[in-house]
C-alpha cells in the first residue's frame, strides 16, 4: 500500500498530537476555572497522554488506497 503525509498531526507529518502539540499535557492556561489557579496540568484527553497523533499513531504517515480487486 502507498502512504501519504498525515495532515491530522500538529504540523503535517510530524506525528505529534494536534491538541497538546506533542507535550502530552494540557497547560494550566488552557484549563478554565479553579484548576488553572493552582497551575494544574491535565493529561491530554485527545491522545491520552501519549503526545502522538491519533490518526497516524505518531508515524507521520497514513496508508492510502485499498486492496486491488
PQR file of N, CA, C, O and H, with PARSE charges and radii, in Angstrom:
ATOM      1  N   UNK A   1       0.830  -1.186   0.000 -0.4000 1.5000
ATOM      2  CA  UNK A   1       0.000   0.000   0.000 -0.0000 2.0000
ATOM      3  C   UNK A   1       0.874   1.249   0.000  0.5500 1.7000
ATOM      4  O   UNK A   1       1.997   1.248   0.506 -0.5500 1.4000
ATOM      5  N   UNK A   2       0.337   2.294  -0.572 -0.4000 1.5000
ATOM      6  CA  UNK A   2       1.034   3.574  -0.610 -0.0000 2.0000
ATOM      7  C   UNK A   2       0.765   4.336   0.684  0.5500 1.7000
ATOM      8  O   UNK A   2      -0.215   4.072   1.381 -0.5500 1.4000
ATOM      9  H   UNK A   2      -0.574   2.294  -0.983  0.4000 1.0000
ATOM     10  N   UNK A   3       1.633   5.269   0.991 -0.4000 1.5000
ATOM     11  CA  UNK A   3       1.438   6.113   2.169 -0.0000 2.0000
ATOM     12  C   UNK A   3       1.417   7.574   1.750  0.5500 1.7000
ATOM     13  O   UNK A   3       1.910   7.944   0.684 -0.5500 1.4000
ATOM     14  H   UNK A   3       2.429   5.483   0.426  0.4000 1.0000
ATOM     15  N   UNK A   4       0.837   8.388   2.612 -0.4000 1.5000
ATOM     16  CA  UNK A   4       0.865   9.833   2.405 -0.0000 2.0000
ATOM     17  C   UNK A   4       1.062  10.511   3.750  0.5500 1.7000
ATOM     18  O   UNK A   4       0.819   9.918   4.801 -0.5500 1.4000
ATOM     19  H   UNK A   4       0.437   8.087   3.478  0.4000 1.0000
ATOM     20  N   UNK A   5       1.502  11.752   3.702 -0.4000 1.5000
ATOM     21  CA  UNK A   5       1.708  12.531   4.915 -0.0000 2.0000
ATOM     22  C   UNK A   5       0.387  12.691   5.655  0.5500 1.7000
ATOM     23  O   UNK A   5      -0.641  12.997   5.051 -0.5500 1.4000
ATOM     24  H   UNK A   5       1.699  12.233   2.848  0.4000 1.0000
ATOM     25  N   UNK A   6       0.423  12.481   6.963 -0.4000 1.5000
ATOM     26  CA  UNK A   6      -0.774  12.652   7.786 -0.0000 2.0000
ATOM     27  C   UNK A   6      -1.000  14.140   8.029  0.5500 1.7000
ATOM     28  O   UNK A   6      -0.126  14.836   8.547 -0.5500 1.4000
ATOM     29  H   UNK A   6       1.257  12.232   7.453  0.4000 1.0000
ATOM     30  N   UNK A   7      -2.175  14.616   7.650 -0.4000 1.5000
ATOM     31  CA  UNK A   7      -2.496  16.030   7.826 -0.0000 2.0000
ATOM     32  C   UNK A   7      -3.249  16.297   9.127  0.5500 1.7000
ATOM     33  O   UNK A   7      -3.633  17.437   9.389 -0.5500 1.4000
ATOM     34  H   UNK A   7      -2.884  14.052   7.229  0.4000 1.0000
ATOM     35  N   UNK A   8      -3.468  15.262   9.949 -0.4000 1.5000
ATOM     36  CA  UNK A   8      -4.107  15.451  11.250 -0.0000 2.0000
ATOM     37  C   UNK A   8      -3.086  15.730  12.349  0.5500 1.7000
ATOM     38  O   UNK A   8      -3.459  16.079  13.469 -0.5500 1.4000
ATOM     39  H   UNK A   8      -3.157  14.336   9.736  0.4000 1.0000
ATOM     40  N   UNK A   9      -1.812  15.578  12.037 -0.4000 1.5000
ATOM     41  CA  UNK A   9      -0.749  15.855  13.017 -0.0000 2.0000
ATOM     42  C   UNK A   9      -0.741  17.355  13.350  0.5500 1.7000
ATOM     43  O   UNK A   9      -1.366  18.156  12.656 -0.5500 1.4000
ATOM     44  H   UNK A   9      -1.509  15.294  11.128  0.4000 1.0000
ATOM     45  N   UNK A  10      -0.033  17.715  14.408 -0.4000 1.5000
ATOM     46  CA  UNK A  10       0.105  19.111  14.815 -0.0000 2.0000
ATOM     47  C   UNK A  10       0.628  19.938  13.635  0.5500 1.7000
ATOM     48  O   UNK A  10       0.036  20.956  13.276 -0.5500 1.4000
ATOM     49  H   UNK A  10       0.475  17.063  14.971  0.4000 1.0000
ATOM     50  N   UNK A  11       1.717  19.505  13.046 -0.4000 1.5000
ATOM     51  CA  UNK A  11       2.213  20.029  11.771 -0.0000 2.0000
ATOM     52  C   UNK A  11       2.250  18.826  10.855  0.5500 1.7000
ATOM     53  O   UNK A  11       2.748  17.769  11.241 -0.5500 1.4000
ATOM     54  H   UNK A  11       2.197  18.678  13.337  0.4000 1.0000
ATOM     55  N   UNK A  12       1.736  18.968   9.662 -0.4000 1.5000
ATOM     56  CA  UNK A  12       1.587  17.830   8.754 -0.0000 2.0000
ATOM     57  C   UNK A  12       2.831  16.935   8.754  0.5500 1.7000
ATOM     58  O   UNK A  12       3.930  17.368   8.407 -0.5500 1.4000
ATOM     59  H   UNK A  12       1.331  19.827   9.349  0.4000 1.0000
ATOM     60  N   UNK A  13       2.627  15.684   9.152 -0.4000 1.5000
ATOM     61  CA  UNK A  13       3.686  14.686   9.107 -0.0000 2.0000
ATOM     62  C   UNK A  13       4.634  14.642  10.285  0.5500 1.7000
ATOM     63  O   UNK A  13       5.583  13.858  10.265 -0.5500 1.4000
ATOM     64  H   UNK A  13       1.734  15.332   9.434  0.4000 1.0000
ATOM     65  N   UNK A  14       4.416  15.466  11.329 -0.4000 1.5000
ATOM     66  CA  UNK A  14       5.367  15.429  12.448 -0.0000 2.0000
ATOM     67  C   UNK A  14       5.039  14.360  13.486  0.5500 1.7000
ATOM     68  O   UNK A  14       5.872  14.058  14.341 -0.5500 1.4000
ATOM     69  H   UNK A  14       3.646  16.103  11.345  0.4000 1.0000
ATOM     70  N   UNK A  15       3.831  13.780  13.425 -0.4000 1.5000
ATOM     71  CA  UNK A  15       3.454  12.700  14.339 -0.0000 2.0000
ATOM     72  C   UNK A  15       2.973  13.160  15.702  0.5500 1.7000
ATOM     73  O   UNK A  15       2.652  12.327  16.550 -0.5500 1.4000
ATOM     74  H   UNK A  15       3.155  14.025  12.731  0.4000 1.0000
ATOM     75  N   UNK A  16       2.914  14.469  15.936 -0.4000 1.5000
ATOM     76  CA  UNK A  16       2.501  14.991  17.241 -0.0000 2.0000
ATOM     77  C   UNK A  16       0.999  15.227  17.298  0.5500 1.7000
ATOM     78  O   UNK A  16       0.368  15.557  16.294 -0.5500 1.4000
ATOM     79  H   UNK A  16       3.174  15.146  15.247  0.4000 1.0000
ATOM     80  N   UNK A  17       0.444  15.053  18.481 -0.4000 1.5000
ATOM     81  CA  UNK A  17      -0.973  15.325  18.734 -0.0000 2.0000
ATOM     82  C   UNK A  17      -1.261  16.804  18.449  0.5500 1.7000
ATOM     83  O   UNK A  17      -0.517  17.683  18.883 -0.5500 1.4000
ATOM     84  H   UNK A  17       0.956  14.784  19.296  0.4000 1.0000
ATOM     85  N   UNK A  18      -2.338  17.064  17.722 -0.4000 1.5000
ATOM     86  CA  UNK A  18      -2.670  18.444  17.380 -0.0000 2.0000
ATOM     87  C   UNK A  18      -3.306  19.208  18.538  0.5500 1.7000
ATOM     88  O   UNK A  18      -3.402  20.434  18.481 -0.5500 1.4000
ATOM     89  H   UNK A  18      -2.942  16.350  17.369  0.4000 1.0000
ATOM     90  N   UNK A  19      -3.738  18.515  19.577 -0.4000 1.5000
ATOM     91  CA  UNK A  19      -4.354  19.187  20.727 -0.0000 2.0000
ATOM     92  C   UNK A  19      -3.289  19.660  21.715  0.5500 1.7000
ATOM     93  O   UNK A  19      -3.297  20.822  22.122 -0.5500 1.4000
ATOM     94  H   UNK A  19      -3.660  17.519  19.623  0.4000 1.0000
ATOM     95  N   UNK A  20      -2.372  18.768  22.104 -0.4000 1.5000
ATOM     96  CA  UNK A  20      -1.340  19.135  23.090 -0.0000 2.0000
ATOM     97  C   UNK A  20       0.000  19.469  22.437  0.5500 1.7000
ATOM     98  O   UNK A  20       0.965  19.799  23.126 -0.5500 1.4000
ATOM     99  H   UNK A  20      -2.366  17.825  21.774  0.4000 1.0000
ATOM    100  N   UNK A  21       0.056  19.382  21.118 -0.4000 1.5000
ATOM    101  CA  UNK A  21       1.271  19.691  20.357 -0.0000 2.0000
ATOM    102  C   UNK A  21       2.425  18.762  20.720  0.5500 1.7000
ATOM    103  O   UNK A  21       3.590  19.153  20.658 -0.5500 1.4000
ATOM    104  H   UNK A  21      -0.728  19.114  20.559  0.4000 1.0000
ATOM    105  N   UNK A  22       2.096  17.539  21.096 -0.4000 1.5000
ATOM    106  CA  UNK A  22       3.114  16.543  21.424 -0.0000 2.0000
ATOM    107  C   UNK A  22       3.662  16.643  22.832  0.5500 1.7000
ATOM    108  O   UNK A  22       4.585  15.909  23.186 -0.5500 1.4000
ATOM    109  H   UNK A  22       1.149  17.221  21.147  0.4000 1.0000
ATOM    110  N   UNK A  23       3.108  17.548  23.656 -0.4000 1.5000
ATOM    111  CA  UNK A  23       3.631  17.760  25.009 -0.0000 2.0000
ATOM    112  C   UNK A  23       3.016  16.830  26.049  0.5500 1.7000
ATOM    113  O   UNK A  23       3.451  16.810  27.200 -0.5500 1.4000
ATOM    114  H   UNK A  23       2.359  18.144  23.369  0.4000 1.0000
ATOM    115  N   UNK A  24       2.011  16.063  25.651 -0.4000 1.5000
ATOM    116  CA  UNK A  24       1.358  15.057  26.484 -0.0000 2.0000
ATOM    117  C   UNK A  24       0.406  15.613  27.540  0.5500 1.7000
ATOM    118  O   UNK A  24      -0.374  14.856  28.118 -0.5500 1.4000
ATOM    119  H   UNK A  24       1.657  16.078  24.716  0.4000 1.0000
ATOM    120  N   UNK A  25       0.453  16.898  27.800 -0.4000 1.5000
ATOM    121  CA  UNK A  25      -0.417  17.500  28.813 -0.0000 2.0000
ATOM    122  C   UNK A  25      -1.030  18.774  28.262  0.5500 1.7000
ATOM    123  O   UNK A  25      -0.497  19.401  27.346 -0.5500 1.4000
ATOM    124  H   UNK A  25       1.087  17.513  27.331  0.4000 1.0000
ATOM    125  N   UNK A  26      -2.160  19.140  28.841 -0.4000 1.5000
ATOM    126  CA  UNK A  26      -2.807  20.406  28.522 -0.0000 2.0000
ATOM    127  C   UNK A  26      -2.326  21.418  29.560  0.5500 1.7000
ATOM    128  O   UNK A  26      -2.519  21.201  30.756 -0.5500 1.4000
ATOM    129  H   UNK A  26      -2.593  18.631  29.585  0.4000 1.0000
ATOM    130  N   UNK A  27      -1.701  22.526  29.130 -0.4000 1.5000
ATOM    131  CA  UNK A  27      -1.206  23.514  30.088 -0.0000 2.0000
ATOM    132  C   UNK A  27      -2.325  24.146  30.904  0.5500 1.7000
ATOM    133  O   UNK A  27      -3.464  24.230  30.446 -0.5500 1.4000
ATOM    134  H   UNK A  27      -1.544  22.703  28.158  0.4000 1.0000
ATOM    135  N   UNK A  28      -2.002  24.581  32.094 -0.4000 1.5000
ATOM    136  CA  UNK A  28      -2.975  25.183  33.003 -0.0000 2.0000
ATOM    137  C   UNK A  28      -3.687  26.370  32.376  0.5500 1.7000
ATOM    138  O   UNK A  28      -4.865  26.593  32.659 -0.5500 1.4000
ATOM    139  H   UNK A  28      -1.076  24.512  32.467  0.4000 1.0000
ATOM    140  N   UNK A  29      -3.010  27.136  31.536 -0.4000 1.5000
ATOM    141  CA  UNK A  29      -3.616  28.310  30.925 -0.0000 2.0000
ATOM    142  C   UNK A  29      -4.828  27.941  30.068  0.5500 1.7000
ATOM    143  O   UNK A  29      -5.708  28.773  29.848 -0.5500 1.4000
ATOM    144  H   UNK A  29      -2.054  26.955  31.306  0.4000 1.0000
ATOM    145  N   UNK A  30      -4.877  26.712  29.590 -0.4000 1.5000
ATOM    146  CA  UNK A  30      -5.965  26.280  28.724 -0.0000 2.0000
ATOM    147  C   UNK A  30      -7.072  25.557  29.489  0.5500 1.7000
ATOM    148  O   UNK A  30      -8.052  25.114  28.890 -0.5500 1.4000
ATOM    149  H   UNK A  30      -4.162  26.036  29.769  0.4000 1.0000
ATOM    150  N   UNK A  31      -6.922  25.434  30.802 -0.4000 1.5000
ATOM    151  CA  UNK A  31      -7.925  24.781  31.638 -0.0000 2.0000
ATOM    152  C   UNK A  31      -8.680  25.861  32.411  0.5500 1.7000
ATOM    153  O   UNK A  31      -8.075  26.616  33.171 -0.5500 1.4000
ATOM    154  H   UNK A  31      -6.126  25.793  31.289  0.4000 1.0000
ATOM    155  N   UNK A  32      -9.990  25.936  32.223 -0.4000 1.5000
ATOM    156  CA  UNK A  32     -10.750  27.003  32.888 -0.0000 2.0000
ATOM    157  C   UNK A  32     -10.951  26.748  34.381  0.5500 1.7000
ATOM    158  O   UNK A  32     -10.857  25.618  34.860 -0.5500 1.4000
ATOM    159  H   UNK A  32     -10.482  25.322  31.605  0.4000 1.0000
ATOM    160  N   UNK A  33     -11.228  27.820  35.086 -0.4000 1.5000
ATOM    161  CA  UNK A  33     -11.663  27.718  36.475 -0.0000 2.0000
ATOM    162  C   UNK A  33     -10.562  27.558  37.494  0.5500 1.7000
ATOM    163  O   UNK A  33      -9.420  27.969  37.289 -0.5500 1.4000
ATOM    164  H   UNK A  33     -11.304  28.738  34.697  0.4000 1.0000
ATOM    165  N   UNK A  34     -10.942  26.945  38.603 -0.4000 1.5000
ATOM    166  CA  UNK A  34     -10.086  26.846  39.782 -0.0000 2.0000
ATOM    167  C   UNK A  34      -8.813  26.038  39.526  0.5500 1.7000
ATOM    168  O   UNK A  34      -7.771  26.333  40.110 -0.5500 1.4000
ATOM    169  H   UNK A  34     -11.870  26.611  38.769  0.4000 1.0000
ATOM    170  N   UNK A  35      -8.883  25.043  38.677 -0.4000 1.5000
ATOM    171  CA  UNK A  35      -7.689  24.252  38.402 -0.0000 2.0000
ATOM    172  C   UNK A  35      -6.584  25.101  37.792  0.5500 1.7000
ATOM    173  O   UNK A  35      -5.405  24.866  38.054 -0.5500 1.4000
ATOM    174  H   UNK A  35      -9.730  24.804  38.202  0.4000 1.0000
ATOM    175  N   UNK A  36      -6.959  26.091  36.978 -0.4000 1.5000
ATOM    176  CA  UNK A  36      -5.987  26.998  36.392 -0.0000 2.0000
ATOM    177  C   UNK A  36      -5.274  27.784  37.487  0.5500 1.7000
ATOM    178  O   UNK A  36      -4.068  28.009  37.389 -0.5500 1.4000
ATOM    179  H   UNK A  36      -7.918  26.282  36.766  0.4000 1.0000
ATOM    180  N   UNK A  37      -5.985  28.203  38.521 -0.4000 1.5000
ATOM    181  CA  UNK A  37      -5.401  28.979  39.613 -0.0000 2.0000
ATOM    182  C   UNK A  37      -4.297  28.209  40.329  0.5500 1.7000
ATOM    183  O   UNK A  37      -3.353  28.805  40.848 -0.5500 1.4000
ATOM    184  H   UNK A  37      -6.964  28.019  38.601  0.4000 1.0000
ATOM    185  N   UNK A  38      -4.416  26.893  40.354 -0.4000 1.5000
ATOM    186  CA  UNK A  38      -3.412  26.069  41.025 -0.0000 2.0000
ATOM    187  C   UNK A  38      -2.359  25.535  40.051  0.5500 1.7000
ATOM    188  O   UNK A  38      -1.557  24.671  40.405 -0.5500 1.4000
ATOM    189  H   UNK A  38      -5.183  26.408  39.932  0.4000 1.0000
ATOM    190  N   UNK A  39      -2.370  26.064  38.813 -0.4000 1.5000
ATOM    191  CA  UNK A  39      -1.396  25.677  37.792 -0.0000 2.0000
ATOM    192  C   UNK A  39      -1.435  24.176  37.510  0.5500 1.7000
ATOM    193  O   UNK A  39      -0.410  23.549  37.242 -0.5500 1.4000
ATOM    194  H   UNK A  39      -3.021  26.767  38.526  0.4000 1.0000
ATOM    195  N   UNK A  40      -2.638  23.620  37.577 -0.4000 1.5000
ATOM    196  CA  UNK A  40      -2.856  22.196  37.338 -0.0000 2.0000
ATOM    197  C   UNK A  40      -2.674  21.880  35.862  0.5500 1.7000
ATOM    198  O   UNK A  40      -3.210  22.592  35.013 -0.5500 1.4000
ATOM    199  H   UNK A  40      -3.470  24.130  37.795  0.4000 1.0000
ATOM    200  N   UNK A  41      -1.939  20.841  35.542 -0.4000 1.5000
ATOM    201  CA  UNK A  41      -1.821  20.363  34.175 -0.0000 2.0000
ATOM    202  C   UNK A  41      -2.532  19.033  34.083  0.5500 1.7000
ATOM    203  O   UNK A  41      -2.411  18.190  34.973 -0.5500 1.4000
ATOM    204  H   UNK A  41      -1.504  20.262  36.232  0.4000 1.0000
ATOM    205  N   UNK A  42      -3.267  18.847  33.016 -0.4000 1.5000
ATOM    206  CA  UNK A  42      -4.043  17.641  32.837 -0.0000 2.0000
ATOM    207  C   UNK A  42      -3.481  16.836  31.673  0.5500 1.7000
ATOM    208  O   UNK A  42      -3.078  17.416  30.664 -0.5500 1.4000
ATOM    209  H   UNK A  42      -3.365  19.532  32.294  0.4000 1.0000
ATOM    210  N   UNK A  43      -3.447  15.495  31.795 -0.4000 1.5000
ATOM    211  CA  UNK A  43      -3.052  14.697  30.637 -0.0000 2.0000
ATOM    212  C   UNK A  43      -3.988  15.003  29.471  0.5500 1.7000
ATOM    213  O   UNK A  43      -5.189  15.182  29.673 -0.5500 1.4000
ATOM    214  H   UNK A  43      -3.774  15.024  32.614  0.4000 1.0000
ATOM    215  N   UNK A  44      -3.463  15.064  28.283 -0.4000 1.5000
ATOM    216  CA  UNK A  44      -4.263  15.374  27.103 -0.0000 2.0000
ATOM    217  C   UNK A  44      -5.326  14.305  26.894  0.5500 1.7000
ATOM    218  O   UNK A  44      -5.026  13.112  26.852 -0.5500 1.4000
ATOM    219  H   UNK A  44      -2.487  14.919  28.119  0.4000 1.0000
ATOM    220  N   UNK A  45      -6.572  14.750  26.763 -0.4000 1.5000
ATOM    221  CA  UNK A  45      -7.667  13.799  26.585 -0.0000 2.0000
ATOM    222  C   UNK A  45      -7.726  13.266  25.155  0.5500 1.7000
ATOM    223  O   UNK A  45      -8.298  12.201  24.922 -0.5500 1.4000
ATOM    224  H   UNK A  45      -6.815  15.720  26.797  0.4000 1.0000
ATOM    225  N   UNK A  46      -7.151  13.977  24.206 -0.4000 1.5000
ATOM    226  CA  UNK A  46      -7.184  13.524  22.811 -0.0000 2.0000
ATOM    227  C   UNK A  46      -6.232  12.354  22.575  0.5500 1.7000
ATOM    228  O   UNK A  46      -6.593  11.380  21.913 -0.5500 1.4000
ATOM    229  H   UNK A  46      -6.686  14.842  24.395  0.4000 1.0000
ATOM    230  N   UNK A  47      -5.017  12.450  23.116 -0.4000 1.5000
ATOM    231  CA  UNK A  47      -4.013  11.400  22.878 -0.0000 2.0000
ATOM    232  C   UNK A  47      -3.793  10.528  24.112  0.5500 1.7000
ATOM    233  O   UNK A  47      -2.953   9.628  24.097 -0.5500 1.4000
ATOM    234  H   UNK A  47      -4.724  13.241  23.654  0.4000 1.0000
ATOM    235  N   UNK A  48      -4.551  10.794  25.185 -0.4000 1.5000
ATOM    236  CA  UNK A  48      -4.435  10.054  26.450 -0.0000 2.0000
ATOM    237  C   UNK A  48      -3.025  10.120  27.025  0.5500 1.7000
ATOM    238  O   UNK A  48      -2.544   9.174  27.648 -0.5500 1.4000
ATOM    239  H   UNK A  48      -5.234  11.525  25.197  0.4000 1.0000
ATOM    240  N   UNK A  49      -2.375  11.260  26.799 -0.4000 1.5000
ATOM    241  CA  UNK A  49      -1.058  11.487  27.380 -0.0000 2.0000
ATOM    242  C   UNK A  49       0.106  10.901  26.602  0.5500 1.7000
ATOM    243  O   UNK A  49       1.236  10.915  27.092 -0.5500 1.4000
ATOM    244  H   UNK A  49      -2.766  12.029  26.292  0.4000 1.0000
ATOM    245  N   UNK A  50      -0.137  10.385  25.400 -0.4000 1.5000
ATOM    246  CA  UNK A  50       0.964   9.808  24.620 -0.0000 2.0000
ATOM    247  C   UNK A  50       1.737  10.865  23.845  0.5500 1.7000
ATOM    248  O   UNK A  50       2.921  10.688  23.560 -0.5500 1.4000
ATOM    249  H   UNK A  50      -1.055  10.374  25.002  0.4000 1.0000
ATOM    250  N   UNK A  51       1.069  11.967  23.502 -0.4000 1.5000
ATOM    251  CA  UNK A  51       1.698  13.006  22.697 -0.0000 2.0000
ATOM    252  C   UNK A  51       1.682  12.712  21.210  0.5500 1.7000
ATOM    253  O   UNK A  51       2.168  13.512  20.410 -0.5500 1.4000
ATOM    254  H   UNK A  51       0.107  12.111  23.734  0.4000 1.0000
ATOM    255  N   UNK A  52       1.123  11.564  20.834 -0.4000 1.5000
ATOM    256  CA  UNK A  52       1.128  11.139  19.437 -0.0000 2.0000
ATOM    257  C   UNK A  52      -0.192  11.463  18.744  0.5500 1.7000
ATOM    258  O   UNK A  52      -1.254  11.434  19.366 -0.5500 1.4000
ATOM    259  H   UNK A  52       0.728  10.915  21.484  0.4000 1.0000
ATOM    260  N   UNK A  53      -0.116  11.766  17.469 -0.4000 1.5000
ATOM    261  CA  UNK A  53      -1.297  11.955  16.639 -0.0000 2.0000
ATOM    262  C   UNK A  53      -2.097  10.662  16.651  0.5500 1.7000
ATOM    263  O   UNK A  53      -1.542   9.581  16.453 -0.5500 1.4000
ATOM    264  H   UNK A  53       0.746  11.790  16.963  0.4000 1.0000
ATOM    265  N   UNK A  54      -3.398  10.774  16.882 -0.4000 1.5000
ATOM    266  CA  UNK A  54      -4.233   9.584  16.972 -0.0000 2.0000
ATOM    267  C   UNK A  54      -4.555   8.985  15.609  0.5500 1.7000
ATOM    268  O   UNK A  54      -4.904   7.807  15.523 -0.5500 1.4000
ATOM    269  H   UNK A  54      -3.849  11.652  17.042  0.4000 1.0000
ATOM    270  N   UNK A  55      -4.447   9.763  14.559 -0.4000 1.5000
ATOM    271  CA  UNK A  55      -4.735   9.253  13.219 -0.0000 2.0000
ATOM    272  C   UNK A  55      -3.615   8.342  12.721  0.5500 1.7000
ATOM    273  O   UNK A  55      -3.878   7.258  12.200 -0.5500 1.4000
ATOM    274  H   UNK A  55      -4.164  10.720  14.629  0.4000 1.0000
ATOM    275  N   UNK A  56      -2.377   8.778  12.880 -0.4000 1.5000
ATOM    276  CA  UNK A  56      -1.245   8.014  12.344 -0.0000 2.0000
ATOM    277  C   UNK A  56      -0.451   7.281  13.412  0.5500 1.7000
ATOM    278  O   UNK A  56       0.513   6.582  13.097 -0.5500 1.4000
ATOM    279  H   UNK A  56      -2.163   9.659  13.303  0.4000 1.0000
ATOM    280  N   UNK A  57      -0.847   7.433  14.681 -0.4000 1.5000
ATOM    281  CA  UNK A  57      -0.130   6.765  15.763 -0.0000 2.0000
ATOM    282  C   UNK A  57       1.282   7.284  15.978  0.5500 1.7000
ATOM    283  O   UNK A  57       2.139   6.573  16.504 -0.5500 1.4000
ATOM    284  H   UNK A  57      -1.630   8.000  14.936  0.4000 1.0000
ATOM    285  N   UNK A  58       1.524   8.529  15.569 -0.4000 1.5000
ATOM    286  CA  UNK A  58       2.837   9.140  15.764 -0.0000 2.0000
ATOM    287  C   UNK A  58       3.819   8.869  14.641  0.5500 1.7000
ATOM    288  O   UNK A  58       4.977   9.281  14.713 -0.5500 1.4000
ATOM    289  H   UNK A  58       0.829   9.107  15.142  0.4000 1.0000
ATOM    290  N   UNK A  59       3.362   8.174  13.595 -0.4000 1.5000
ATOM    291  CA  UNK A  59       4.248   7.830  12.481 -0.0000 2.0000
ATOM    292  C   UNK A  59       4.417   8.974  11.477  0.5500 1.7000
ATOM    293  O   UNK A  59       5.428   9.039  10.777 -0.5500 1.4000
ATOM    294  H   UNK A  59       2.422   7.839  13.537  0.4000 1.0000
ATOM    295  N   UNK A  60       3.429   9.879  11.403 -0.4000 1.5000
ATOM    296  CA  UNK A  60       3.501  10.976  10.455 -0.0000 2.0000
ATOM    297  C   UNK A  60       3.020  10.631   9.062  0.5500 1.7000
ATOM    298  O   UNK A  60       2.958  11.495   8.188 -0.5500 1.4000
ATOM    299  H   UNK A  60       2.608   9.827  11.971  0.4000 1.0000
ATOM    300  N   UNK A  61       2.680   9.370   8.855 -0.4000 1.5000
ATOM    301  CA  UNK A  61       2.181   8.916   7.557 -0.0000 2.0000
ATOM    302  C   UNK A  61       0.989   7.990   7.763  0.5500 1.7000
ATOM    303  O   UNK A  61       0.896   7.296   8.776 -0.5500 1.4000
ATOM    304  H   UNK A  61       2.730   8.669   9.566  0.4000 1.0000
ATOM    305  N   UNK A  62       0.083   7.986   6.795 -0.4000 1.5000
ATOM    306  CA  UNK A  62      -1.036   7.054   6.829 -0.0000 2.0000
ATOM    307  C   UNK A  62      -1.067   6.280   5.519  0.5500 1.7000
ATOM    308  O   UNK A  62      -0.622   6.771   4.481 -0.5500 1.4000
ATOM    309  H   UNK A  62       0.159   8.549   5.972  0.4000 1.0000
ATOM    310  N   UNK A  63      -1.594   5.076   5.581 -0.4000 1.5000
ATOM    311  CA  UNK A  63      -1.729   4.267   4.377 -0.0000 2.0000
ATOM    312  C   UNK A  63      -2.951   4.715   3.598  0.5500 1.7000
ATOM    313  O   UNK A  63      -3.993   5.019   4.179 -0.5500 1.4000
ATOM    314  H   UNK A  63      -1.955   4.677   6.424  0.4000 1.0000
ATOM    315  N   UNK A  64      -2.820   4.754   2.295 -0.4000 1.5000
ATOM    316  CA  UNK A  64      -3.931   5.142   1.430 -0.0000 2.0000
ATOM    317  C   UNK A  64      -4.150   4.064   0.378  0.5500 1.7000
ATOM    318  O   UNK A  64      -3.270   3.252   0.090 -0.5500 1.4000
ATOM    319  H   UNK A  64      -1.973   4.507   1.824  0.4000 1.0000
ATOM    320  N   UNK A  65      -5.329   4.085  -0.172 -0.4000 1.5000
ATOM    321  CA  UNK A  65      -5.667   3.095  -1.195 -0.0000 2.0000
ATOM    322  C   UNK A  65      -6.200   1.838  -0.579  0.5500 1.7000
ATOM    323  O   UNK A  65      -6.102   1.637   0.632 -0.5500 1.4000
ATOM    324  H   UNK A  65      -6.043   4.744   0.062  0.4000 1.0000
ATOM    325  N   UNK A  66      -6.746   1.015  -1.379 -0.4000 1.5000
ATOM    326  CA  UNK A  66      -7.316  -0.235  -0.883 -0.0000 2.0000
ATOM    327  C   UNK A  66      -6.680  -1.417  -1.586  0.5500 1.7000
ATOM    328  O   UNK A  66      -5.741  -1.277  -2.370 -0.5500 1.4000
ATOM    329  H   UNK A  66      -6.825   1.178  -2.363  0.4000 1.0000
ATOM    330  N   UNK A  67      -7.203  -2.546  -1.291 -0.4000 1.5000
ATOM    331  CA  UNK A  67      -6.717  -3.758  -1.942 -0.0000 2.0000
ATOM    332  C   UNK A  67      -7.250  -3.804  -3.359  0.5500 1.7000
ATOM    333  O   UNK A  67      -8.385  -3.412  -3.630 -0.5500 1.4000
ATOM    334  H   UNK A  67      -7.965  -2.661  -0.655  0.4000 1.0000
ATOM    335  N   UNK A  68      -6.428  -4.280  -4.237 -0.4000 1.5000
ATOM    336  CA  UNK A  68      -6.848  -4.421  -5.629 -0.0000 2.0000
ATOM    337  C   UNK A  68      -7.896  -5.500  -5.773  0.5500 1.7000
ATOM    338  O   UNK A  68      -7.908  -6.468  -5.013 -0.5500 1.4000
ATOM    339  H   UNK A  68      -5.506  -4.599  -4.017  0.4000 1.0000
ATOM    340  N   UNK A  69      -8.779  -5.338  -6.750 -0.4000 1.5000
ATOM    341  CA  UNK A  69      -9.843  -6.301  -6.855 -0.0000 2.0000
ATOM    342  C   UNK A  69      -9.731  -7.111  -8.007  0.5500 1.7000
ATOM    343  O   UNK A  69     -10.570  -7.983  -8.233 -0.5500 1.4000
ATOM    344  H   UNK A  69      -8.769  -4.551  -7.367  0.4000 1.0000
TER
END
